[in-house]
Structure formats: structure tokens, C-alpha cells
């Protein structure tokens, strides 16, 4: 699996289908606070997976 397909938080498949019009990542907002938890060397290199986004939202009542 290539680096752009690995979630920078949990290190699992991020499920991103970048380049496809129907990818879930085009329709979901990633909270700024979650993005700030990503190490600088990994930030902006791959999508955060849907599970990590949903977990963060639950834990932060978003």
C-alpha cells in the first residue's frame, strides 16, 4: 500500500479513492483540531480515514 493510502493517524488504509468523483473524502469536513494532531512530516500527505474523523468527532462532541 502506498503512503497516500495510509491514514496518518491510525496507520491503516484510509479508504480514499482520490481522483474518483465519488470518494467520501470530498464530502466530509476534517476538524482542524484533528489535523493539528498529525506529525508535521506526515501532514498533507494522505487523507485521514473516516474512522479517525468519526472517533475524533465523538470524543469532542462535534
N, CA, C and O atoms as a Tinker XYZ file with bonds, in Angstrom:
   248  protein
     1  N      0.859000   -1.181000    0.000000    73     2
     2  CA     0.000000    0.000000    0.000000    64     1     3
     3  C      0.898000    1.235000    0.000000    63     2     4     5
     4  O      1.883000    1.294000    0.736000    81     3
     5  N      0.556000    2.210000   -0.821000    73     3     6
     6  CA     1.359000    3.416000   -0.892000    64     5     7
     7  C      1.037000    4.355000    0.257000    63     6     8     9
     8  O     -0.035000    4.282000    0.859000    81     7
     9  N      1.978000    5.233000    0.551000    73     7    10
    10  CA     1.848000    6.143000    1.688000    64     9    11
    11  C      0.585000    7.002000    1.622000    63    10    12    13
    12  O     -0.009000    7.303000    2.657000    81    11
    13  N      0.170000    7.398000    0.421000    73    11    14
    14  CA    -1.015000    8.249000    0.294000    64    13    15
    15  C     -2.311000    7.505000    0.600000    63    14    16    17
    16  O     -3.371000    8.124000    0.696000    81    15
    17  N     -2.239000    6.201000    0.753000    73    15    18
    18  CA    -3.420000    5.395000    1.082000    64    17    19
    19  C     -3.450000    4.992000    2.554000    63    18    20    21
    20  O     -4.318000    4.225000    2.970000    81    19
    21  N     -2.501000    5.510000    3.346000    73    19    22
    22  CA    -2.412000    5.163000    4.759000    64    21    23
    23  C     -2.781000    6.375000    5.607000    63    22    24    25
    24  O     -2.216000    7.455000    5.436000    81    23
    25  N     -3.723000    6.192000    6.514000    73    23    26
    26  CA    -4.141000    7.261000    7.407000    64    25    27
    27  C     -2.944000    7.685000    8.269000    63    26    28    29
    28  O     -2.287000    6.837000    8.873000    81    27
    29  N     -2.661000    8.988000    8.328000    73    27    30
    30  CA    -1.514000    9.448000    9.108000    64    29    31
    31  C     -1.714000    9.338000   10.617000    63    30    32    33
    32  O     -0.775000    9.562000   11.381000    81    31
    33  N     -2.920000    8.997000   11.051000    73    31    34
    34  CA    -3.185000    8.879000   12.483000    64    33    35
    35  C     -3.134000    7.423000   12.941000    63    34    36    37
    36  O     -2.355000    7.084000   13.832000    81    35
    37  N     -3.955000    6.562000   12.344000    73    35    38
    38  CA    -4.029000    5.169000   12.795000    64    37    39
    39  C     -3.132000    4.230000   11.993000    63    38    40    41
    40  O     -2.933000    3.076000   12.373000    81    39
    41  N     -2.595000    4.730000   10.884000    73    39    42
    42  CA    -1.688000    3.968000   10.013000    64    41    43
    43  C     -2.369000    2.797000    9.310000    63    42    44    45
    44  O     -1.703000    1.845000    8.902000    81    43
    45  N     -3.694000    2.863000    9.166000    73    43    46
    46  CA    -4.453000    1.851000    8.433000    64    45    47
    47  C     -4.889000    2.440000    7.094000    63    46    48    49
    48  O     -4.716000    3.634000    6.847000    81    47
    49  N     -5.454000    1.599000    6.235000    73    47    50
    50  CA    -5.964000    2.046000    4.936000    64    49    51
    51  C     -6.963000    3.179000    5.168000    63    50    52    53
    52  O     -7.906000    3.030000    5.945000    81    51
    53  N     -6.754000    4.311000    4.493000    73    51    54
    54  CA    -7.644000    5.449000    4.703000    64    53    55
    55  C     -8.911000    5.383000    3.842000    63    54    56    57
    56  O     -9.808000    6.211000    3.996000    81    55
    57  N     -8.984000    4.417000    2.953000    73    55    58
    58  CA   -10.185000    4.244000    2.141000    64    57    59
    59  C    -10.390000    5.341000    1.114000    63    58    60    61
    60  O    -11.455000    5.424000    0.501000    81    59
    61  N     -9.388000    6.181000    0.918000    73    59    62
    62  CA    -9.518000    7.274000   -0.042000    64    61    63
    63  C     -9.415000    6.736000   -1.462000    63    62    64    65
    64  O     -8.561000    5.904000   -1.771000    81    63
    65  N    -10.286000    7.220000   -2.299000    73    63    66
    66  CA   -10.261000    6.885000   -3.718000    64    65    67
    67  C    -10.012000    8.162000   -4.497000    63    66    68    69
    68  O    -10.749000    8.506000   -5.421000    81    67
    69  N     -8.952000    8.857000   -4.100000    73    67    70
    70  CA    -8.588000   10.136000   -4.704000    64    69    71
    71  C     -8.620000   10.034000   -6.223000    63    70    72    73
    72  O     -8.132000    9.068000   -6.810000    81    71
    73  N     -9.192000   11.026000   -6.828000    73    71    74
    74  CA    -9.310000   11.045000   -8.280000    64    73    75
    75  C    -10.656000   10.542000   -8.771000    63    74    76    77
    76  O    -11.020000   10.770000   -9.925000    81    75
    77  N    -11.385000    9.871000   -7.924000    73    75    78
    78  CA   -12.722000    9.404000   -8.283000    64    77    79
    79  C    -13.734000   10.427000   -7.780000    63    78    80    81
    80  O    -13.616000   10.918000   -6.658000    81    79
    81  N    -14.707000   10.742000   -8.589000    73    79    82
    82  CA   -15.695000   11.753000   -8.224000    64    81    83
    83  C    -16.534000   11.382000   -7.009000    63    82    84    85
    84  O    -17.131000   12.260000   -6.387000    81    83
    85  N    -16.594000   10.115000   -6.661000    73    83    86
    86  CA   -17.486000    9.681000   -5.594000    64    85    87
    87  C    -16.785000    9.384000   -4.275000    63    86    88    89
    88  O    -17.403000    8.816000   -3.374000    81    87
    89  N    -15.524000    9.748000   -4.134000    73    87    90
    90  CA   -14.812000    9.426000   -2.895000    64    89    91
    91  C    -15.438000   10.157000   -1.709000    63    90    92    93
    92  O    -15.782000   11.335000   -1.803000    81    91
    93  N    -15.577000    9.452000   -0.609000    73    91    94
    94  CA   -16.158000   10.014000    0.609000    64    93    95
    95  C    -15.381000   11.234000    1.108000    63    94    96    97
    96  O    -15.957000   12.119000    1.740000    81    95
    97  N    -14.067000   11.284000    0.823000    73    95    98
    98  CA   -13.236000   12.368000    1.372000    64    97    99
    99  C    -13.584000   13.730000    0.784000    63    98   100   101
   100  O    -13.192000   14.759000    1.335000    81    99
   101  N    -14.314000   13.749000   -0.326000    73    99   102
   102  CA   -14.711000   15.025000   -0.926000    64   101   103
   103  C    -15.916000   15.643000   -0.215000    63   102   104   105
   104  O    -16.222000   16.816000   -0.426000    81   103
   105  N    -16.591000   14.875000    0.612000    73   103   106
   106  CA   -17.831000   15.365000    1.211000    64   105   107
   107  C    -17.792000   15.460000    2.731000    63   106   108   109
   108  O    -18.815000   15.748000    3.353000    81   107
   109  N    -16.642000   15.226000    3.337000    73   107   110
   110  CA   -16.559000   15.252000    4.791000    64   109   111
   111  C    -15.573000   16.328000    5.232000    63   110   112   113
   112  O    -14.548000   16.547000    4.587000    81   111
   113  N    -15.893000   16.994000    6.333000    73   111   114
   114  CA   -15.010000   18.021000    6.870000    64   113   115
   115  C    -14.122000   17.391000    7.936000    63   114   116   117
   116  O    -14.608000   16.728000    8.853000    81   115
   117  N    -12.827000   17.604000    7.805000    73   115   118
   118  CA   -11.876000   17.107000    8.790000    64   117   119
   119  C    -11.624000   18.243000    9.779000    63   118   120   121
   120  O    -11.151000   19.308000    9.383000    81   119
   121  N    -11.934000   18.032000   11.059000    73   119   122
   122  CA   -11.752000   19.099000   12.045000    64   121   123
   123  C    -10.291000   19.565000   12.133000    63   122   124   125
   124  O     -9.362000   18.757000   12.100000    81   123
   125  N    -10.117000   20.867000   12.244000    73   123   126
   126  CA    -8.783000   21.453000   12.340000    64   125   127
   127  C     -8.008000   20.851000   13.515000    63   126   128   129
   128  O     -6.812000   20.582000   13.399000    81   127
   129  N     -8.681000   20.642000   14.631000    73   127   130
   130  CA    -8.027000   20.071000   15.808000    64   129   131
   131  C     -7.458000   18.697000   15.535000    63   130   132   133
   132  O     -6.399000   18.350000   16.059000    81   131
   133  N     -8.143000   17.909000   14.722000    73   131   134
   134  CA    -7.652000   16.585000   14.364000    64   133   135
   135  C     -6.436000   16.707000   13.462000    63   134   136   137
   136  O     -5.451000   15.993000   13.650000    81   135
   137  N     -6.492000   17.596000   12.492000    73   135   138
   138  CA    -5.353000   17.799000   11.598000    64   137   139
   139  C     -4.111000   18.239000   12.364000    63   138   140   141
   140  O     -2.989000   17.883000   12.003000    81   139
   141  N     -4.319000   19.015000   13.423000    73   139   142
   142  CA    -3.192000   19.501000   14.217000    64   141   143
   143  C     -2.511000   18.396000   15.018000    63   142   144   145
   144  O     -1.399000   18.587000   15.510000    81   143
   145  N     -3.165000   17.245000   15.153000    73   143   146
   146  CA    -2.550000   16.131000   15.888000    64   145   147
   147  C     -1.592000   15.331000   15.014000    63   146   148   149
   148  O     -0.850000   14.487000   15.517000    81   147
   149  N     -1.604000   15.588000   13.717000    73   147   150
   150  CA    -0.756000   14.845000   12.783000    64   149   151
   151  C      0.658000   15.406000   12.826000    63   150   152   153
   152  O      0.856000   16.620000   12.792000    81   151
   153  N      1.625000   14.525000   12.902000    73   151   154
   154  CA     3.031000   14.907000   12.894000    64   153   155
   155  C      3.333000   15.737000   11.646000    63   154   156   157
   156  O      2.818000   15.446000   10.567000    81   155
   157  N      4.159000   16.762000   11.790000    73   155   158
   158  CA     4.484000   17.660000   10.677000    64   157   159
   159  C      4.961000   16.928000    9.432000    63   158   160   161
   160  O      4.615000   17.318000    8.316000    81   159
   161  N      5.745000   15.878000    9.605000    73   159   162
   162  CA     6.292000   15.168000    8.437000    64   161   163
   163  C      5.226000   14.370000    7.692000    63   162   164   165
   164  O      5.431000   13.996000    6.537000    81   163
   165  N      4.088000   14.105000    8.340000    73   163   166
   166  CA     3.002000   13.354000    7.706000    64   165   167
   167  C      1.837000   14.235000    7.255000    63   166   168   169
   168  O      0.993000   13.795000    6.474000    81   167
   169  N      1.788000   15.456000    7.736000    73   167   170
   170  CA     0.654000   16.341000    7.442000    64   169   171
   171  C      0.594000   16.684000    5.957000    63   170   172   173
   172  O      1.598000   17.067000    5.356000    81   171
   173  N     -0.600000   16.542000    5.373000    73   171   174
   174  CA    -0.826000   16.912000    3.980000    64   173   175
   175  C     -0.396000   15.868000    2.965000    63   174   176   177
   176  O     -0.410000   16.131000    1.762000    81   175
   177  N     -0.017000   14.696000    3.429000    73   175   178
   178  CA     0.474000   13.667000    2.518000    64   177   179
   179  C     -0.591000   12.615000    2.177000    63   178   180   181
   180  O     -0.508000   11.951000    1.144000    81   179
   181  N     -1.590000   12.474000    3.056000    73   179   182
   182  CA    -2.640000   11.474000    2.845000    64   181   183
   183  C     -3.891000   11.873000    3.623000    63   182   184   185
   184  O     -3.819000   12.623000    4.596000    81   183
   185  N     -5.019000   11.369000    3.185000    73   183   186
   186  CA    -6.277000   11.630000    3.884000    64   185   187
   187  C     -6.312000   10.903000    5.233000    63   186   188   189
   188  O     -5.791000    9.798000    5.387000    81   187
   189  N     -6.941000   11.563000    6.190000    73   187   190
   190  CA    -7.263000   10.908000    7.456000    64   189   191
   191  C     -8.446000    9.995000    7.161000    63   190   192   193
   192  O     -9.351000   10.379000    6.422000    81   191
   193  N     -8.450000    8.801000    7.725000    73   191   194
   194  CA    -9.541000    7.868000    7.442000    64   193   195
   195  C    -10.844000    8.300000    8.116000    63   194   196   197
   196  O    -10.847000    9.060000    9.085000    81   195
   197  N    -11.927000    7.801000    7.580000    73   195   198
   198  CA   -13.259000    8.125000    8.078000    64   197   199
   199  C    -13.422000    7.699000    9.542000    63   198   200   201
   200  O    -14.056000    8.409000   10.322000    81   199
   201  N    -12.859000    6.553000    9.918000    73   199   202
   202  CA   -12.969000    6.087000   11.302000    64   201   203
   203  C    -12.311000    7.055000   12.275000    63   202   204   205
   204  O    -12.867000    7.335000   13.337000    81   203
   205  N    -11.136000    7.570000   11.928000    73   203   206
   206  CA   -10.446000    8.515000   12.812000    64   205   207
   207  C    -11.221000    9.825000   12.927000    63   206   208   209
   208  O    -11.294000   10.414000   14.006000    81   207
   209  N    -11.793000   10.276000   11.825000    73   207   210
   210  CA   -12.595000   11.504000   11.849000    64   209   211
   211  C    -13.818000   11.308000   12.735000    63   210   212   213
   212  O    -14.116000   12.155000   13.577000    81   211
   213  N    -14.524000   10.205000   12.554000    73   211   214
   214  CA   -15.727000    9.938000   13.351000    64   213   215
   215  C    -15.384000    9.766000   14.827000    63   214   216   217
   216  O    -16.122000   10.239000   15.691000    81   215
   217  N    -14.279000    9.098000   15.124000    73   215   218
   218  CA   -13.852000    8.921000   16.527000    64   217   219
   219  C    -13.542000   10.271000   17.159000    63   218   220   221
   220  O    -13.974000   10.549000   18.278000    81   219
   221  N    -12.801000   11.103000   16.451000    73   219   222
   222  CA   -12.473000   12.444000   16.962000    64   221   223
   223  C    -13.747000   13.241000   17.215000    63   222   224   225
   224  O    -13.885000   13.882000   18.258000    81   223
   225  N    -14.671000   13.204000   16.270000    73   223   226
   226  CA   -15.936000   13.931000   16.434000    64   225   227
   227  C    -16.726000   13.449000   17.641000    63   226   228   229
   228  O    -17.282000   14.262000   18.380000    81   227
   229  N    -16.782000   12.141000   17.850000    73   227   230
   230  CA   -17.477000   11.580000   19.020000    64   229   231
   231  C    -16.817000   12.034000   20.312000    63   230   232   233
   232  O    -17.488000   12.490000   21.238000    81   231
   233  N    -15.497000   11.906000   20.366000    73   231   234
   234  CA   -14.773000   12.235000   21.593000    64   233   235
   235  C    -14.800000   13.728000   21.912000    63   234   236   237
   236  O    -14.600000   14.119000   23.062000    81   235
   237  N    -15.045000   14.557000   20.907000    73   235   238
   238  CA   -15.057000   16.009000   21.099000    64   237   239
   239  C    -16.442000   16.608000   20.933000    63   238   240   241
   240  O    -16.597000   17.824000   20.822000    81   239
   241  N    -17.455000   15.734000   20.916000    73   239   242
   242  CA   -18.854000   16.161000   20.818000    64   241   243
   243  C    -19.095000   17.117000   19.651000    63   242   244   245
   244  O    -19.747000   18.151000   19.796000    81   243
   245  N    -18.554000   16.747000   18.497000    73   243   246
   246  CA   -18.742000   17.576000   17.302000    64   245   247
   247  C    -19.823000   17.002000   16.418000    63   246   248
   248  O    -20.122000   17.565000   15.365000    81   247
